[in-house]
Amino acid sequence: QLREHAEVQGEAGRLTREHDLDENFARLYLQSLDGLGKYARALDFHARFC
């Protein structure tokens, strides 16, 4: 399951950078960070996105 989160994180992170206003990509990126236990990074991203 960690591998899936890591794959999604890379792709969703790229898509979020390319489409910085798309909430669906941002949600996927946050979920992947959460699944990998990268809580501080997820909180930082959320603060910048919102």
Secondary structure, 3 states (H helix, E strand, C coil): CHHHHHHHHHHHHHHHHHCCCCHHHHHHHHHHHHHCCCHHHHHHHHHHHC
